[in-house]
């Protein structure tokens, strides 16, 4: 056996030993699970409760634009599918909008309060993926969020810039809009006045 061959064999053996010991050490801990994407399909509601009591919308009001969009995890969503079973509240926002951030915690809590009766849907305007995910987690937004990168959904609902809130009756009647947004207590009052029968 030549000296060069022996040196190469020793180097290969040492490299193999290091690789095996590293693999053994890293195998002690399970790989970290990626954090789920906030605002994705997992946040979509299940079936509406059988005893859901709703007010009839006033006659003569226009229908809401039946747009489609993509949730934060890339899943498609059609607004008409959401309002087929329940009223819908659209919350137009952006992570860089200070008014949005000031109101978001209370809106998130209101969405949790009415979770079975009303579908809240966020519409994220002009945002980056990282900033949006940080905002959703920080403000405990547990409802689905549509990414409106091209602004088509905002234009469909005449929202020029965030914040904005739109209330839609079950079946798609456009009940009320708030350019500039609305705080949670006022929105709760309107939901009880125009939408929720009990």
N, C-alpha and C positions, 0 to 999 in steps of 0.2 A: 504494500500500500504506500503510495507516494505521500510526501508531506503535504502537498497542495490538496490532494484528494481528502486526506484526513482532516485538514482545516475546514474544507467546504462541508464535509459530513458533520463536523462538530457544530458549525454555524447553523446548518439546517436543523439539527437536533435541538439546539438552543431555541431557535425561532419557533419550532413546533411546540416545545415545552411551554414557552411564553404564551402562545396562542391558546393552548389547551387550558392553562391556568386562568387566563383572562376569561375564557368562555365559561369555565366553571364558576368563577366569581360572579359574573353577570347573570348566570342562571339561577342564582339564589333568590333574586327578586323578580317578580313578574314584571313584564314590560308595562310602562305607564300607559293607561288608556287615554286617548285623546279626549279633551273636554267636548261635550256635545255642542253643536252649533245652536246658539240661542236664536229663537224666532223661526225655526225650521218646521218641518212637517209634524214633528212630535208635539208641537204646540197647538195643532189644529184640534177643534172640538170633536167629541164623539157625538153620538145621536142626541137629539134634543129630548128633554124629559117629556113623558107622555102627558103630564098634567100642566104643561106650560100655558099660562093664561096671559094673553096679549090683547092689547087694544086694537081695534080696527083703525087703519090709517084714514085720515080725512080724504074725501073724494076730490078729484081735480088736481092732485099733486103730480109732478112729473116722476118718471121712473129714473132710478139711478143708472149711470153708465155701467153696463155689464162687462167690465174689462177683465182681462186675465193678467197674471203677473207671475213672478218667480220669487219664492221664499228665500231666506238667507242661506238655506242649505241646497239651493238649486231646484227644489221641488216646485212643480207648477201648481197654481191655484186659480180658480175662477170665482170671482165675487158672487156670481149668481148661485153657485153651489152653496156658498155660505149663508146667503139670505133666504135660501129655499126653506130652511128649518127654523131660523131665528132672526131677530133684528141684528143689525151690524153697526158697529161704530168704527169708522176709519179715523186713525190718529196719524196725521202727517207730521213728521218730525225730522230732525237731523241732529247728530251728535254735537255739532258745533253751535247749535241754536240754544242760547242761554235761557230764553223763555220756556222752551221745550224741557230743558233739564230741570228748571224750577218747578214745573207742574207734573213731571213724569212720575215721581214716586206716588203721588196721590192718584193719578190715573191708573197706575199699575194696581194699586189697592182696590180701586173701583172695579177694575176688570175682574179681579179675584172675587169680589163681592157678588158680581152678577154672572159669574163664569158659566153657569148652566143655562142662563136665560138670554144672554146677549153675547155675540161674538165681537170681541175687540180685535182689530187688525191694524198693525202699524204699517205705515208707508214711509220708508226711509228715502229721503231725498238728498242727492249730492253728497254721498258719504263714502268713506273707505271701509273695506271689510273689517280691518283691525279696530278702527275707531267705533264702528257700529257695534261690533261684538262687545267691546268694553262698555259702551253706553248701556246696552241691553242687560248686561250682568250687573253693572253698578246700580241700575234703577229697577232691578228685579222685574223686567218685562217678560212675562210668561206667556204672552199671546203670540200668534204668528205675525211675522213681519215680512212685507213685500219690499224688494229692492227696486226702487224706481230710478234707475240710472239715467234713462233717456227722458224722464219727465213726462211721459205719455199719460200715466195715471193721474199725476197732479194736474195736468192740463185738462183731462177729462172731467175733473171735479172742480175746475176753476180755482185751484190753489196755486197762487203765484210763488209763495215762499212759505216755509214752515214758521210757526206752527199753523195747523188747520185741523178742524174736527168736522166730521160729517156723520149724521145719524140716518140710518136707512131702516125702514120697517121690514118685517118678514114679508117676503114676496117681491121686494125691490123698490118700494115707493120711497122717494127721496123726501125725508121729513124735515131736515134742518141742517144748515151748515154754519160754521163759525170760522170765517177768515180771521186769522190771528189767534185761533185756538179758544179754549174755554177751560175754566178750572173745574176740578172734579166735583165740588158740591153743586155747581150750576148744572153740569152735565147730568149728575145723578137726579136732580130735580126734573129735568126735561125727560129723562128716561122713564121716570115714574109717571109723569104727566101724559106723555105721548105714546109710550110703548108698553110698559108693564101694567097689567091689570090687577096685580095683587102684590 
